[in-house]
Amino acid sequence: MPSNTALNNEKICDLAGQPLDRNSAVLLKALDKLLTVGSYYSPEHDQYRVVSEKSCAQIVAAIGPGKVMAIEITASGMMVGSQLVDPHHRNVRLFHDLLVPLNIARFEISAELTPADLRQAIAALQDHRQNLGNTTGFQEIKIENLPATVSTASKNVVRDNGQGESFSLDTLLGSNAHTGNEPSPEDLMSDSEKLASQFLEIVSRILENLEKEEGKKADGESLPHPDSTPENIKALREALQRLVEVNPDPADLARLIEHAKRALDLSHDPRSVDLVFSLLKKEAEKGGDWKYRAREGSANKPKKEYRFTLEELTREISELETAGRAPDDPGPSSLSSYLGICFHLLGGDPAEALETALELSLMEALTDRGVTKQDLDLCSAAVAAAALKKNQAALDRVLPAFCRPLRKTRPNYLVKFWTGLWEALDTECRELVWPHLVNELMLGFEDIPDEVTEQLWVAVGQLDSRVALTQISRLEGLTALLEKTVCPSLMKLPLNPMYPVHLVLLKSTLAALHGPRVHEHLCHNPPNDLIEILMKSLGQYEPSYNDLFLALIKQSGADSITPELRGRVGRHISRALSRLPASRRKEEWVGRAIGWAYKLDPKIALPLLTRVRDEKKFIFFKAWPRDCREMAAKCLSPVEVSNGVEGEE
């Protein structure tokens, strides 16, 4: 039996004592955090949605692109990957207790999971769990309303061998998973599990006898044993299997085996079928009371006796009432102290459950109308102190916990907070808070004019681009990228000062959405004639243009562009002109594009210029407009003269 210390440990270990694979641990903790928050908030609450998005991002990252991760419920515990985990571990218990009553043996999650899918899947499981608790008798459990990215498998499957032989999913998986020098499932089983296996083996034989008896019934003949219908037998098989899975007491299992042996003898007698069925059903129904037996056992422990006079008892009761009730008027300092303690704990290294509780507490406190500017100033000082300590992990907890509640309730205060914080920090500290400030600006501030936040945009644009690239992974875990949100005010600013921001976005998972924005901006607001010509020649957006856009943004503020970019742009323009259909050759930009092609890369442009000047259609008619031919001839003239002089020499 594992100790409570092991079960409450932050590090999840398997039954062999080895740390769980990192990705598996991340997935289990993300699911546990969502279920924990779900016990406080409804699925429609904003806080639940925020946590579901964060949990979904962690789950998808743990699974890996294009993959599926499975969680299996076995008699020995919960299996993730190839490792068995104790189902009573603090990060496993809630999810295990959700799946077991629903008879789920395998729970699969696809890397295509979205936050909405995750919320839908958890809601579907919880609805089935609640409906199951409101029913009486036996019923088949079918999990419905799951999204396409989540699937489940029941513990009972049938192997199609022509005989309809039924096996548990645990048995089928165990027969394939343990080979070579690995220990067999029996070697890993505890005494309780071995007794449970023995009981299920006997029950299987009993139910086979009952099914054979039912099979002998002639067509049209009334049922001599109403309770032993195929549906009831199937439901009983499932109920008894669930019964032994949730009962850890060997004494109870031994008693079950004795009853099962008696039932086995009776099941061979057709006259005793009803008696057998009622006996087994009674044992299944008793199983619901077993989980309370440990609590009842504590009632037999000796209790300490307290002897009071009437006056002493009255005084003790008054003290207990006072201790359990909040003061009528806590005073202005109480909330500040409460907030200070929360931020102090959050800035340390809290356990995950405590971290979730602190975030929820801060959300409620900071969105309350009773919070004062003095309280907020105290929180600001606590966050600034965390930033000055240069502790990235602490900042990634503290900043969202402070900024998220203020976003809608006090946006003016939040803008002033960021302005003051950025000015107070040195370069190294600014690098640490940069992803969070970018996240806030991308989400935007309600009812705050763009002019007010413009100076913050300019501030984040001053970060070294090489440092900005190292912050992509942190930005990916924040709300703006999770919700794929970019405030429109970013695209109203000049591109060059915002180069680090555009660099990060075009290298992140948001590139597919941000690339078209940059393309549209360059088309409608070209900073110079060259970029105007280039954008017209490129046509519609393609993802391969992102690197070219970054190079243009980076050098758009310089007096001249690098030779490498000149050649790159020249090749794009020359290629576009060579493929330009005749119907578009009269467009205003084409003549200028011919001149730019020659300026940027004469060697690449010469064949194109010769073609523009000399190409004909229908033998006599020129293929290109006059202004295009004249521009091509003008560019070719110095080259041909130079070649002629060289020939005479």
N, C-alpha and C positions, 0 to 999 in steps of 0.2 A: 504494500500500500504506500503510495508516494506521500511524502510529508506535505503539510500545508505550506511550508516555506517554498517547496518546489512548485506547488500549484499556483502560488501567488507571485512567483518570480517573473520579472519583466521579460527575461529571455525564455522563449519556448523551447523545451527539449522534448525529444521523443522518448518512448518507453525504455530505450537502451541508455538514456542519459546524454545522448548526443544533441548538440544544438540543432534546431530545425533549420532547413535550408532558408536562406534570407528571403527569397521571393515568397516561399510558402508562409513564413512568419508575417511578412508584410500583408499578404492577402487575409490571413486570419485576424490580424489586428484591425485591419480596415473594416472587415465585416462586424467585428465585435464593437468597434467604436460607433458604427451606424446603428446597431441594435441598442447600444447604451443610450444614445441620443434619442432614439425612437421611443424609449420608455419615458422620456421627459416631454417630448414635443410630438404633435400630430404630423403626419406626412405633408400637410399643407403649410406648415410653419416655415418661415424663411430660414431659421437656424437649421432645421432638418435638411432643407434643400442644400444649404451651404456645405454641411458635413457630408451629404450624399455625393456631392460633386468632388469633394476632396477624397473621399473613400474610393470613388470610381476611378479617379486618376491614379491612385496608388495600386488598385487592383489591376488595371490595364497595364501599368508599368511592370508589375510583378509577373503578369502572364507572358508578356512579350508579344510583338507584332505577329498577327496571323496564327496565334496558338490558342489552345484551350487548356484550362487547368481544372482538374477534378478533385473533389473532396468525397471520400468514401466513409460510410459508417459501418464498422465491423463490430463483431463481438468483443474484440480486444481494445477498441478505441476508435479514434478518428484518424483516417489515413489521408495524408496530403503528399502527393508524389509517391515516394517509396518509404516514407517514415510514418510510424504510428505515434499518435499524440494522445496523452491522457485527456479524456473528454471533460474532466473536472478542472482543467487549467483555467485560470481567470479570463484568458483571452479566447477560450474555446467553448466554455460552458454555455453561453447564451445561444450560440449558433447550433451546437450539438443538441441542446434541449428543444430547439425549434424543429429540427429535422426528424428526430427519433419518433415522436408521436405520429408523424405523418408517414411513417414506414418508408422513408427515403433512404436508400442505400448509397446513391451516387448523385452528386450535385456538381454540374459542369457549368463553367463560366467561360465565355468566349472573349477574346481580346477586342472584339467589336462592341463590347459593353458600353452603354452610355449611362449618365446619371439617371435619366428617366427610366431606362431598363432596370437599373438596380433598385430604384424605388418601387417599380411595378412588381419585381420579383419578390422583394421582402414583403410587400403588402399582400401579395397572393398567398404566400406561405402563412403569414399571420392570420389571414382570413380563414384559410382552411383549418388552421389550428384552433381558432375560436369556434368555428362551426362544429368541429369534432368534439369540443368540450360541451356543446349544447345538445348533443345527440345521446340517445340511449340504445343499448344493444350493439350489434356488430354491423359494420358497413365497410364496403370497399372504398379505399381512399384514392381518388384521382386528382392529381394536381393540375389545375387549369389556370388560364389567364397569365401564363408565364411569357415573357418576351422571347423573341427568337434567339437572343444571345445567352439565354439561361435554360438549362434542361435538367430534369431529374429522372432517376430510375428507381423503381420500387425494389424492395428486398426480395420479392417473390418473382422468379422468372421460370419459364418452362423450356427445357432443352428439347428440341424437336428431334427425337430419335425414333419416332414412329410408335412409341409406347406412351407418350404423354407424361414422362417421368418428370417430377417437379424437384427442383433444387433451389436452395437459397443462393442469392447473388454472392454472399460471403464465401460459400463453398466453391463456387465456380472461379471466383477471383483468386482464392487461396490456392487452388490446384494449379494455377498457371504462374502464380507469383513466386512460389517457393521451389527452387530447383537447386541442383548442385550441392554446395556445402552449406547453404543457408538453413537455419533451423526451420523445422516444419511448424505449421500452425499449432499442433498439439504441444510442441515444446514450449511455445510462448504463452499457452493458455494457463490461467490460474485455476485453482480448485473449483471456484464458482463456475468458471467458463466450461470446465470439463463436465461438471454436473449438469449444466444447462444443455450441453451438447447431447449428453446421455438421455435427458428428458425429451428433447426434441426428436431424437431417434425413435424412442418408444412411441411418442405421439404420432409420428409419421406412420408407423405400422398400424396404430389404432385407426387412424383416419382412412388408411388404405382399406382396412376391413370394413369400415362403414360405407365407403364408396362402392366396394364390391357388393355389399348387401343391397345398396340402392340400384346397382346395375342389374341385379337379378329381377327387378320389378318388370312385369310384362306391360306392353303398351296398353293404355286405357285403364290399367289397374290403379286403384286409389293407393295413396301412400300409407303404408302401415305405420310409419314412423314420421310424423309431420315435422319434427324438429330436425331430422337428419337429411335435409334437402342439400343438393350440391352447393347452393349459395351459402347456406348456414355452415356447412363443413369448411368451405373456403374461408369464410369470415373467421371461423374458430381457429383454423390453422394460423392465420395472420395474428390473431389476438394472443394466442399462446406463445408465438415466437416473440412478439413484442414484450410479453409478460416476463420471459426469462432474461431479456436484454436489459430491462430496467431494474431487476431484482438482484442485488449483490450478496444476499444472505445465503450461505450454504445450507443452513438448517431448513429454510423454506424450500430450497430446491430439493433437498433430500426428501422432504415430506411430499413434494410434487411427484417425485419419482415413484414413491410407494403407491400413491393414488393412481399414477399412470399404469403401473404394473397390474393393479387390480382391474383397471379399465381395459387393459389389453386382453386379459383373460375373458372378460365379459364380452368384448367386441366380436369374439368368435361365435357367440351365441346370438342368432337372429332375434330371439325374444328379448335380448338385453340391450338392443341398440339405443333405445330411448334413454335407458338408465346410464349408459356410457356417455351419451351426449350431454345429459344434464350434469353428470359428475364433472366432466371437463369444463363445461361452461361455468359451473360454480367456481372452479379454481381460477379461471380467467377473470371472473368478476371480483374475486377476493384480492387479486393483484393490485387493484387501485388503492388498497389500504396499506400495502407494505411500506410505501415510502414514508408513512407517518409513524411507523413503529419505532424508529430511532428516537423521534421526539418524545414518544410516550415513555420510552425507556428511561429518559432523564428524570421522569417524575418519581422514580423509585430511589433516586439519590437522596442521601440525608440532607435536610435543609437546615440552615442556621436559624435558630429561634431568636426572636426579638421580643423583649418584654418591656412595655411602656406603661406608665401611668396615663390617665386620661389627658392630663395637661401636657405631658411629654409627646403623646401621640398627636395632639392638636398642633403643637409647635412644629413637629416634623412635617406634617402635611402642609402647613403654611409655607415652610421653607421650600418644599418640593414644588408647590404651585408657583412660587416666585421664580425659582430657577428655570422652570419650563416655559415661562411666558416672557415675550420680548417687552422691553420698557415701553410705556405709553408714548413717551417723547424721547427718542434716542439722542436728540441734540445734533447740532450741525457737524460735530467732529466724528460721529460714529460712522457715517458713510465714507468719509475720507479715510478713516482707519481701515475700514473693510476693503476699500479699493486698494489701499496701499499694501495690505496683506496679500490680496489676490495677485497683484503685479509682482510682489516679492517672490511668491511661490512659483509663479509662471516663469519668472526670469531665472529660476534655479534649474533643477533637472527633475521635474515632477513625473510620477508614473502616468501612463497614458490615460487611465481612468480619472485621475486627479486633474490632468490637463484638460480633459473634456469638461469636467465639472466646473473648473475655473473659467473656461471660455464661456460656458452657458451663464455663469453667475455674472461675469462682466457684461455680457450682452444685455441681461436684464437690468443691471444697475445703471449702465451708461445710457440706456434708452429711456430710463425713468424720468419723468418730468421734474422730479424733486432734486435731481443732480444739479449742483451749482457750478459756477465758473471756478470757484475755489477748488472744488473736487476735481474738475477737469485739469486745472493747472497742476495739481498734485500728480495726476496720472501722466501728464506730459513730462513732468520732471522725472518720473520713474522710467518712462520709455527712453528719454534722453540719456539717463544714467546707464541703461542697458546698452545703448548705442556706443557710448564712450568706453564701455568695457570690451568692445570689439569681439563679442561672443555671438557668432552667427546663428547658432542653434537657438539661443535665447531670443535673439531679435526676430527670428522667423516665427516664434510663438507670440511674443509680446506685441509686435506692430499690428498684425491682423486683429488681435483681440481688442486693441484700442481703436483702430481705424474703422473697422466694419460697423460697429454700432453708431459711430458719429456720421457716417456717410450720408444717411438720409435725415437724421434728426438734427445735426448741427454741422452742416457742410462749411459754413463760414469759419467756425472754430477750427475745423480740420485743415482748411487751407492755411490759416494763420499758423497752426502748429507746424506744418511741413515747411513753411517759409522760415520760421525761426529755427527749426531743427537743422535744416540744411546749412544755414549761415553759421551755426555754432559748431559744426563738425569739421574735422580736418579731412584731408584727401582720403586717407585709409578708411575712416569711418563712413565717409560718403559712399565709397564703393560697396560697403556692406548693406546700407539702407537703399541703395539705388534701385534694385528690383521692386521694392515695395512702393517707392515713390512713382516709378513708371506704372506699376499696377493701378495705383490710385488715379493717376492722370488718364490712363486708358479707360477706366470705368467712368470718368467724368464726375463732375459735381453738380447736383441739381440746383438750379436757380443761381448759379455763380457765373457771371459773364466770362467769356473766353479771355478777355483782356487781363482779368485778375490772375488766371492760371498760366498765362503765357510765360511769365518770368520763371515759373517752375519747369515748364517745358524746356526753356532755354537752359536752365540749370542742369537737367538730366542730359541734355545734348552735349555738355562739356566733358563728359566722362570719356576717358581713353577707349577707343574702339576695341583694342585687344582685351581690356578688362571687361568691357561689356559682353564680349563673347563668352567669358567664363561664367556669366550670371544667367545664361539661358535656362539651365536646369532649375534654378530657384524660381525664375519667373514662370516657368511652365506649371509649377505647383500652386500659383496664385489665381485669384478669381478671374481676372481679365482673360487670361489665356484659356482657362477651363471653360469659361462661358463664351469664348471667341468674340470678345467685345473690344472695339477700339473707338475711343471718343472721336467724333468727326473733327474736333478742333486740331488734331494732329496734322491732318492733311491741309489745313488752312495756313500752316506755317511754312516758311521756306525749307526746302529739302536739305540743303547742305548743313545748316546748324543742327538738324535732327538726325544726322547720319548714324550715330551709335544706336538710336532707337530703331531706325529702319533696318539697320544691319541685324539686330537681334530678332526683329519680327520676321524678316525674310529668311532667317536661318532656323526659325522655330517651327512648331506645328501649325502656326497661324499663317505660314507663307502662302498657302493656297488661297487665302482670303485677302492677305495684305498685298500680294503681288499685283492683282488687278487694280487695287486702289492706287498704287504708285504709277502703274501704266496709264490709268485715266488722268491722274494729276499731270503727268508729263505731256500727255496729248493736249490737254486744255490749258496748261500753264507752262509752256516751254520757256526755260530761262534765256535761251538764245536761238539764233537761226539754225545752227547745226542740229540741236536737239529736236527742233521742230521738224526738220527734214528727216532725221532719223526715225522719229515716231511715226511719221506718215509712211515711211518705207517699211517699217516693221508690221504694220497692220494690226490684227487682233492679238490679244495677249497670249503668250505661251510661257509656261513655267521656266523654260530654259533662258528666258530673258532676265531673270532675277539678278544674276551676277552682273550682267551688263548695266542694269539699273543702278546697282550699288556703286559701280565704277563711275557712272555719270554723276550720281549724287555726291560722291566723295570729291570729284574734281570740278564740280560745277562752280565753285567759288574761286577757282584758281585762274591765273592769267592765261595759262595755256594747258593743254592736256598732254599726257605722257605719250611717247611714241607708240607704246603698246596699245593704248586706247585709240589713238588715231588710226592705226592699222585695222583694229577691230571694227570701229565704226565705219571706216571706208569699205571694208569687205561686206558689211551688212547692206550699205547703200548700193554698192555695185551689184550685189546679188539680187537685190530687190528690183533694180532698174532692168536687169537682164531678163527678169521673169515678168515684168510689167505687161499686162495685156494691152493691145492697141487701143481699146476703148478708154484707157485711163491716161494715155500719153499726153493728152492736152490739159491735164490738171496743172494748176499754177505752180506747184512745187517741183515738178519734174525737171524743168530747165535748171533751177538752182541746185537740185540734187546732182545733176551731171557735173556742174562746176565743183561741188564739194567732193565728189568722188575722186576727181583728179587731184585736188589739193591734198586730200588725206593720204592717198596711196596711188601715185601715178602708175606704177608698174601693173597693179591690179586693174586700174581703170582704162588703160590704153586699148585693149581689145574692145571694150564696151564703147569707148568714144568713136573708134573707127566704124563700128557697126551703126551707131546712131547717125553718123554723118553720111554713110554710103548706102545703108540698107534701103532697098526698093521693094515695092509690091506691084504686081502686074507689069513688070519689066520697066515701065517708064516712071511710075509715081513713087515719090519718096515715102518711106514708111514712118518717119518721125516728123513731128511738127517743125516749123521753121526755127523757132527760138531754141529748140533742143539741138538742131543741126548746127546752128550758129555757135552755140556754146561749146559744142564738141569740137568744131573747127578751130575756135579760138584757143582751146586747150591744146589741140594737136599741132598748131602752127609752130610754136617754138621748138617742139620736139622734132618735127620734120625738117625745119631749117637746120637744126643742129646736126641731124643725120646727114643732110646734104653737104654741109661743110666738111664733115669728116670724110665723106666719100671722095671729094675733090682732092683732099690731101693724100 
